[in-house]
């Protein structure tokens, strides 16, 4: 994915950990997968939420964390940027 983003005009707004394609009953959807292992500065998540608002190649981003505490932090600091985040 990183190579595609850097070397082509067809790219995602972020180098996601994975892009998953799911097919069912003749239709297909695509979503990005991110696994956040450790917390980052609040500004990082604010900027991330703003850039994800520009994403057009996937329907949504599934953000996984190893704990409810980290998910709560990520959703709390990203929410002011106007994105929808699910609380744990």
C-alpha positions as CSV (number, residue, x, y, z in Angstrom):
1,X,0.0,0.0,0.0
2,X,2.8,2.4,0.9
3,X,4.4,1.7,-2.5
4,X,1.1,2.4,-4.3
5,X,0.6,5.6,-2.4
6,X,4.2,6.8,-3.2
7,X,4.6,5.7,-6.8
8,X,1.2,6.2,-8.4
9,X,-1.5,8.8,-8.7
10,X,-4.0,6.3,-7.3
11,X,-3.5,6.4,-3.6
12,X,-5.2,6.4,-0.2
13,X,-5.0,9.3,2.2
14,X,-3.0,7.2,4.6
15,X,-0.8,4.1,4.5
16,X,-3.3,1.8,6.2
17,X,-2.3,-1.4,7.8
18,X,-4.6,-3.2,5.4
19,X,-7.5,-2.6,3.0
20,X,-10.1,-5.4,3.2
21,X,-12.5,-6.3,0.4
22,X,-15.6,-8.2,1.4
23,X,-18.0,-9.8,-1.1
24,X,-21.4,-11.0,-0.3
25,X,-24.5,-11.7,-2.5
26,X,-22.9,-10.3,-5.6
27,X,-21.8,-7.0,-4.1
28,X,-18.5,-5.9,-2.7
29,X,-17.4,-3.3,-0.1
30,X,-13.9,-2.2,0.9
31,X,-12.7,-0.8,4.2
32,X,-9.4,0.2,5.7
33,X,-8.0,-1.5,8.8
34,X,-5.8,0.2,11.3
35,X,-4.3,-1.3,14.4
36,X,-3.2,1.3,17.0
37,X,-0.7,-0.3,19.3
38,X,0.4,2.7,21.4
39,X,-1.1,6.2,22.0
40,X,0.2,9.1,20.1
41,X,-0.2,12.9,20.7
42,X,-3.7,14.3,20.4
43,X,-2.7,16.5,17.5
44,X,-1.8,13.3,15.5
45,X,-5.4,12.0,15.9
46,X,-6.9,15.4,15.1
47,X,-4.9,15.5,11.8
48,X,-5.7,11.9,11.1
49,X,-9.5,12.5,11.4
50,X,-9.2,15.5,9.1
51,X,-7.3,13.6,6.5
52,X,-9.7,10.6,6.7
53,X,-12.5,12.9,5.9
54,X,-10.9,13.3,2.5
55,X,-10.8,9.5,1.8
56,X,-12.8,8.4,-1.2
57,X,-11.4,4.9,-1.9
58,X,-12.8,3.1,1.1
59,X,-16.2,3.2,2.8
60,X,-14.9,3.4,6.3
61,X,-11.8,2.8,8.5
62,X,-12.0,0.1,11.2
63,X,-9.7,1.2,14.0
64,X,-8.6,-1.5,16.4
65,X,-6.8,-1.0,19.7
66,X,-5.5,-3.5,22.3
67,X,-7.5,-1.8,25.1
68,X,-10.7,0.1,25.7
69,X,-8.6,2.8,27.4
70,X,-6.7,3.5,24.2
71,X,-9.8,3.4,22.0
72,X,-11.5,5.8,24.4
73,X,-8.6,8.2,24.2
74,X,-8.4,8.0,20.4
75,X,-12.2,8.6,20.0
76,X,-12.2,11.5,22.5
77,X,-9.4,13.5,20.9
78,X,-10.5,12.8,17.3
79,X,-14.2,13.7,17.8
80,X,-13.7,17.5,17.7
81,X,-12.5,17.1,14.1
82,X,-16.0,16.2,13.1
83,X,-15.6,12.5,12.5
84,X,-17.8,9.7,13.9
85,X,-15.9,7.4,16.3
86,X,-17.5,4.6,18.3
87,X,-16.8,4.5,22.0
88,X,-15.8,1.3,23.6
